[in-house]
Amino acid sequence: MWFKKIFRKFVVITRDVLLASVVSEPEKKVFHNISRQYPRSLHCIVFFFYIYLVFLLFLVAKIAINTLNPGSFIVSARTEQVEYQPESIDPPRIPFHNATVYWEEVGSEVFDPLAPESAKLKSVSHKGAGSLQIHGKAAVIFSRIAKGPVHVKIRSTDKNSLYDDNDQLLCTLPEVVDLVLNDPAAMIAQGVTWKYTVDGPVIVGRVPTYDAYQQNGLLLDGEIHMIAKQLLSGNHYKVDPYKLQLGDGLQFTPTEPKTSGMITFDLDRGLQIVTIVEANSATINKFRGTKLKIRNNLWSKMGKDEELVITWAIMLAVPGSIVFFIRLLYFHSEMKLKNEQSSHDC
């Protein structure tokens, strides 16, 4: 019973506040006439206003929760070099066809600073198909200059293994090796496709500097799309892509975001990479220290999320409609008062 009394008192207070926001002078007689003449209409307006407030609070809470989720970036690029750090201890095997593996074997001689280097370059070749299994934590660099051979440089914590196409072990390799696909064009001509799936942070391209020794590893061209979940339905939307140019470098926040994608090559120059990166923002680093930042925050979403824009437009129209209906009641009540006064004077 006490709850009903409190609720009715709250409804009366809300009604008077709404009326006071429209009627400039609450002490006028028309202010009280509206409350007396249109009680049901005012109660409907008050309940509609409560529903509006509940939906508004729900909308703000949903926006606040969904804003905490990171967005994603789709990177599609052609580049001379991709630096990759696998997340798993034993990442997927690297396939090859007509490949040579190079490594350095350090001699056992006593160190002599005046003697030639004791490191000797060794290699093993395999004309057919096969695969290389990385063991332990590793860092991998894929590179290809122009239309030349593909180099896969591996630095792992454990020894690596080389297998043929029948999954038979050919040999055990040291921790640091360079796998070279000798003739990518011949592989494509024979109908042999090559691809490698990545599941970990990648660095695509390098920004040119004045250093004379940095002549390779550049990003050639590509584009980056920002995609994110719509704040209401959960569907995804994608904004217009940012074009990547020769010598651009990509940097994401956080520095090691969750990344998955694929590396491959064709008859054109360099390597092709397509990845999806879950990150809060991306930075396109250009020559001479120029940085273009792509943010995936609340303000960017509010301008690009069509569902949210339409919903906010509707929400902003609701207070105007409430004021409109109260003014209708106000003018109707005023006309009734004038008619009563004129008939009374007569």
Secondary structure, 3 states (H helix, E strand, C coil): CHHHHHHHHHHHHHHHHHHHHHCCCCCCHHHHHHHHHCHHHHHHHHHHHHHHHHHHHHHHHHHHHHHCCCEEEEEEEEECEEEECCCCCCCCCEEEEEEEEEEEEECCCCCCCCCCCCEEEEEEEEEEEEEEECCCCEEEEEECCCCCCEEEEEEECCCEEEEECCCCEEEEECCEEEEEECCHHHHHHCCCCCEEEECCCEEECCCCCCCCCCCCCCEEEEEEEEEEECCCCCCEEECCCEEECCCCEEEEECCCCEEEEEEECCCCCCEEEEEEEEECEEEEECHHHCEEEEECCHHHHHHHCHHHHHHHHHHHHHHHHHHHHHHHHHHHHHHHHHHHHHHHHC
